Amino acid sequence: MEIDLTLNDDDVTFEAARSDTLLDVLRDNGYAGAKRGCDTGNCGFCTVIVDGEPVKSCIRPASQLEGADVETIESLGTQDDLGPVQSAFVDNAALQCGFCIPGMIMRSKVLLEETPNPDEAEIRDALSENLCRCTGYEKIIDAVQDASTRMSGEADVAADGGYPDGDDAGCGCGYPDGGCGK
């Protein structure tokens, strides 16, 4: 069957079997950002955004996507030009093996669009459906808080995704006046 949808702002048509999931279709067509973890919807590694909502693509039947608007991590930035959530994850060392990170970033993006300045409890709740076996979550929470600041325009971000010069607090974070909270 053919499925017409909008993927990362491009109108596309994919060929899919009735048994294919969104994750199958994405990966079969070169969109490898969403990771295959559990295939049961428990880990969240495969999270993408469908019609503005975070969705576990390993359990979403491709047949339900006709006309949908799908966004994957590939739409957020490139290696040379990271988006604010991506650069915050890098700058806060919120990744180790990196397997869960695309799903975490996509779910974080939705959270920050809905709640521009979330507190720690809101971040933990929003990310509760995504597992990370490496980081212990603290650096991920720091990254989401940092991304919130970057997206609100309160912090400058260097063109390479790092912080600009001006670390007035001497803590090494790169934020003027120690704005990192450390």
Protein Blocks (a to p, Z undefined) as FASTA:
>chain_A
ZZdddeehiacdddddfkbcfklmmmmnopakbccfklnopnommgcceehiacdfklmc
fklmgoiacddfklnocfklccfklmmmmmnopafklmmmmmmmmmmmmmmmmmmbacfk
lmmmmmmmpccfklnommmmmmmmmmmmmmnopaccdfkopacehifnononopahhlno
ZZ
